[in-house]
Amino acid sequence: MRKSLVFVVLIFVLGLAIGLVVNEQRNGRSDAPLRPAAKVAEPDVMAEDLELVQGADGKVLWRVRAKSAQYSMDQRIVQVLAPQLTAYVGTDRQEVFVKSDSGEVNQQGNTMTLRNNITGRFGAFVLTADVFDYIGAMKKIYLKGQVSVSRPDFSVNATTVEINLDTRELIAAGGVTAELIPAALNAFNKEKTK
């Protein structure tokens, strides 16, 4: 009888110990300290209806108008909403105009990236893309995503297009399709010779 009583007490104590361990592990998981959510850096400056202007040698290189902007001193990048870029390129200072839903401007680096619903024009060219990168030091534009560049006599569709703003050379890559429109080409050449 003593053996059976010791055996019952031993099973009871062992069951109690296992129950406490399981309970502790369960509580340990649910009561784990919650990590604070990563803080989003608060902008140092916020503005609405603004214009950023970049220039050199007494000439305006580009200007960006935006519905609103946020600037963080740490990042040194201006986040813009509904930007409209006007740039002047080449010796003839031909105008490039591009607008989008959002973007980032780095005035110190003379670069910008515009995103979402990009539409624009460069001379006779009409541009559409998902991403537009302007690199002022290289005098190049990179269009990415679903890119279309067209003018009355031809059109090019690709996933990436690079345009040299000085030479006006266009390089397309990734799923490239191009179409020449002979009737428009003749009319375009006649208009150009006038």
N, C-alpha and C positions, 0 to 999 in steps of 0.2 A: 504494500500500500504506500509505503514511504517512497519507493521507487516511482510509482505511478504519479504521486503528488509532485515529486521533483521533476518528473518528465513534463507534466502539465504546466508547472510554473516555468520551466525552461522554454517550452513552446510559447507560452504567454509573453515572456520577456523577449524572446526572439521575434515574435510577431510585432510586439510594441516597438522594438528597435527598428525593424524593417519599415514599419509604418511611419516612424519619425523621420527616417532617412528619406523616404519617398516624399513625404510632406515637405521636408526642408528643400529638397531639390525642386519640387513644384513651385514653392513660394519663391525660391531663388530665381527661377526663370521669369516669373510674372512680376516680381518686385525689382528686377534689374534696373539700375538707375538709367533713366532716359537721357539720351545724349541731347544736348540742346541743338536745335536746328541750326545749320550753318547760316551765319548772318550774311545777308546780301549787303555788299558795301553800299552805304548811303552816298548818293552823289553830293559833291561839295557845292556844285552850282546847278541850278535848274532854271530854264528859261523857256518862254513861249514866243512864237512868231519871231524868229531870229534869222540873222544872216551872218555867215562866216565868210571871210574873204582872205584869199592867199595871193600874195604878189611877190614880184622880184623885179629889180631894176626899174622901178617906177611903173610897172605894168601889172594889171590884174591877171593872174594865171587862172584862177577859178573862184567861184563864189557858190556857196550852198545856202539855200533858204530852206527852213524847216518849220514845221508846225510847233514842235517842242524839242528840247535837247536837255541832256544831263551830262555833266562833266565831273569826273572823279580825278582829283589831283594824283592819286596813286597810279592810276592806269594811263593818265594823260591822253585819253581818247574821249571824244564827244559822241555820245549815243544820240542819234537823231531820229525823229519820227516824221514821216512824210517829207523826205528831203527832195529838193530839186537842185541839181547840179548844173551850172553853166561854166564851161571851161573854154579857154581860148588857146588854140594850138597852132603850131607852125609859124613860119615867117609871115604868112598872110592872116594870122590870128583867126582862123576859121573857128566858128562856134560849135561846141559840142553841148547838147542839152540832154539830160537824163533825169528821170524821176522814178521813185520807188516808194514802197511802204515804210522801210526802215533802213538804218545804216549806221556806220561808224566812220568818224573823221579823225585822222591823226594829222593835225596841222604841222606839227614839228617834223614829221616824216614825209609830209606832202603826199599822203596816201589816203584813200578812202575805199570802203566797201559798202555797196548798196545791195539790199536784198528784197526779194518778193515783188512781183508785178513790175518789173523793170521795163520801161519804154523810153525811147529816146531817138535823137537824130544827130547826125554828123554830116554836114553838107547835104548831099542827095540821099544819104543812107538813112534807113529807118532801122532801129535796133530793138529787139526784145530779148530778155534773158531772165534767169532766176537769180544770178549773182553777177554783179558788176564790180570789178576791181580796177581802180585808177591808181597808177604808180607814177607820180609826177617826175621823179628823178630819172626814170627810164623812158618817160614819155610814151607809155604804153597803157592800153586798156585790155583787160581780160574779161571776157563774157563767158559764163559757165551755166550749165543746166540745159534747159531747152532754149537754145540760142537760134535766133533768126536775124540775119542781116540782109537787107534788100534795098534796091533802088529800082527805078522803072525798067532797067534793061536786064537785071539779073537778081537772083536771090540765093542765099546760102543758108542751110540749116545744119547745125552740128551741136555737139555737147560742149565744145570749147572753141572759142575764137579769140585770137590775139590780134590787136590792131596797133601798129606803130603810128603814133600821132604825127611824127615828122615826115616819114616816107609814105604814109597812108597804105602801107602794105598790110594785107589781111592774111592770116594763117588760120585755117580751120582744122580741127581734129575731132575724131570720135563720131562715127555715124554721119559722115558728111554727105549731104546731097546739095547739088548746085543746079540751077536752072538759068539758062540764057534765054532771053526773049528777043528774038531777032527784030521784030517790028519796032519794039520799043528802043532797041539798040540803035537802029537807023535814025529814029526821031531824036533820040538823046544826043547822038553825034552831030546832027544838023543844028540842034539848039545850041550845042557847045561851040560851034564854029561861028555863030552869029556875033 
